[in-house]
């Protein structure tokens, strides 16, 4: 399984990448929206973990662009914004899930597994 992690905070990105790799996922990391759009358009990912507050293009623009370009990879949004309105906007825009920071890594893994179960004929990592 290959994921794209889009997170501008270097420490959070490093922590998440390490944890995901310990769960037997391959992870590409991007720290800004422009690069995320490029990577998602030239690589095939099983899941995208997308922060909202990003340089160059924010998570809103990235999600909107990916869905407009028929990239149907599941997207889990990450944000410090916990208002229901924010969650509704992203879910209506095409995000598959929304997780509020700070969050439990175990909860993130559980939400990832939910998204991966939705795709037929997928192989799951050893931890599933």
C-alpha positions as CSV (number, residue, x, y, z in Angstrom):
1,X,0.0,0.0,0.0
2,X,1.3,3.4,-1.0
3,X,0.2,6.6,0.7
4,X,0.7,10.3,0.0
5,X,1.1,12.3,3.2
6,X,0.7,16.0,2.8
7,X,1.7,17.9,5.9
8,X,3.7,21.1,6.2
9,X,4.8,20.6,9.8
10,X,8.1,18.7,9.5
11,X,7.9,17.1,12.9
12,X,4.3,15.9,12.4
13,X,5.1,14.6,8.9
14,X,8.2,12.7,10.2
15,X,6.2,11.2,13.1
16,X,3.4,10.1,10.8
17,X,5.7,8.7,8.1
18,X,7.6,6.7,10.7
19,X,4.4,5.3,12.3
20,X,2.8,4.5,8.9
21,X,6.0,2.7,7.8
22,X,5.9,0.7,11.0
23,X,2.5,-0.5,9.9
24,X,4.0,-1.7,6.6
25,X,2.8,1.2,4.4
26,X,5.0,3.0,1.9
27,X,4.8,6.8,2.3
28,X,5.6,9.7,0.1
29,X,5.7,13.0,1.9
30,X,4.9,16.5,0.5
31,X,5.1,19.7,2.5
32,X,3.0,21.9,0.2
33,X,-0.1,21.8,-2.0
34,X,1.5,22.3,-5.4
35,X,3.8,19.4,-4.9
36,X,0.9,17.3,-3.6
37,X,-1.1,17.9,-6.7
38,X,1.8,17.0,-8.9
39,X,2.6,13.8,-6.9
40,X,-1.0,12.7,-6.9
41,X,-1.3,13.2,-10.6
42,X,1.8,11.2,-11.6
43,X,1.7,8.4,-9.0
44,X,-1.0,6.0,-8.0
45,X,-1.7,6.1,-4.3
46,X,-4.0,3.9,-2.2
47,X,-4.7,6.8,0.2
48,X,-4.0,10.5,0.7
49,X,-3.6,12.1,4.1
50,X,-4.1,15.8,3.6
51,X,-3.5,18.6,6.0
52,X,-5.6,21.7,5.4
53,X,-3.2,24.5,6.2
54,X,-0.5,24.2,3.6
55,X,1.8,26.6,1.7
56,X,1.2,27.4,-2.0
57,X,-2.2,25.7,-2.2
58,X,-4.2,24.8,0.9
59,X,-5.9,21.5,1.5
60,X,-9.2,22.9,0.2
61,X,-7.6,23.7,-3.2
62,X,-5.8,20.4,-3.3
63,X,-8.9,18.3,-2.6
64,X,-10.9,20.3,-5.1
65,X,-8.3,20.0,-7.8
66,X,-7.9,16.2,-7.3
67,X,-11.6,15.6,-7.4
68,X,-12.1,17.9,-10.4
69,X,-9.4,15.9,-12.2
70,X,-11.1,12.5,-11.5
71,X,-8.5,11.4,-8.9
72,X,-10.7,9.2,-6.7
73,X,-8.0,8.1,-4.2
74,X,-9.5,8.2,-0.7
75,X,-8.6,11.4,1.2
76,X,-8.4,11.7,4.9
77,X,-8.3,15.4,5.9
78,X,-6.3,16.5,8.9
79,X,-7.0,19.8,10.6
80,X,-6.8,21.7,13.9
81,X,-10.2,23.2,12.8
82,X,-12.8,21.2,14.7
83,X,-16.0,23.2,13.7
84,X,-18.7,21.1,12.1
85,X,-18.9,23.6,9.2
86,X,-15.2,22.8,8.2
87,X,-15.9,19.1,8.3
88,X,-19.0,19.5,6.2
89,X,-17.3,21.6,3.6
90,X,-14.5,19.0,3.0
91,X,-16.7,16.0,3.1
92,X,-19.0,17.7,0.5
93,X,-16.0,18.6,-1.5
94,X,-15.0,15.0,-1.9
95,X,-12.9,14.1,1.2
96,X,-13.6,10.7,2.5
97,X,-12.9,11.4,6.2
98,X,-11.9,14.3,8.5
99,X,-9.7,13.9,11.6
100,X,-9.2,16.8,14.0
101,X,-5.7,17.5,15.5
102,X,-4.6,16.5,18.0
103,X,-5.6,12.9,17.2
104,X,-4.7,9.4,18.3
105,X,-2.4,7.6,15.9
106,X,-4.4,4.4,16.6
107,X,-7.6,6.3,15.5
108,X,-5.8,7.4,12.3
109,X,-4.8,3.8,11.6
110,X,-8.4,2.6,12.2
111,X,-9.8,5.3,9.8
112,X,-7.2,4.3,7.2
113,X,-8.3,0.7,7.4
114,X,-11.9,1.7,6.9
115,X,-11.0,3.5,3.7
116,X,-8.9,0.6,2.4
117,X,-11.7,-1.9,3.1
118,X,-13.9,0.1,0.7
119,X,-11.7,-0.9,-2.3
120,X,-12.2,-4.4,-3.6
121,X,-9.3,-6.7,-4.3
122,X,-6.8,-4.8,-2.2
123,X,-4.0,-6.5,-0.3
124,X,-3.7,-5.4,3.3
125,X,-0.6,-5.0,5.3
126,X,0.4,-7.5,7.9
127,X,-1.1,-5.4,10.7
128,X,-4.7,-5.7,9.4
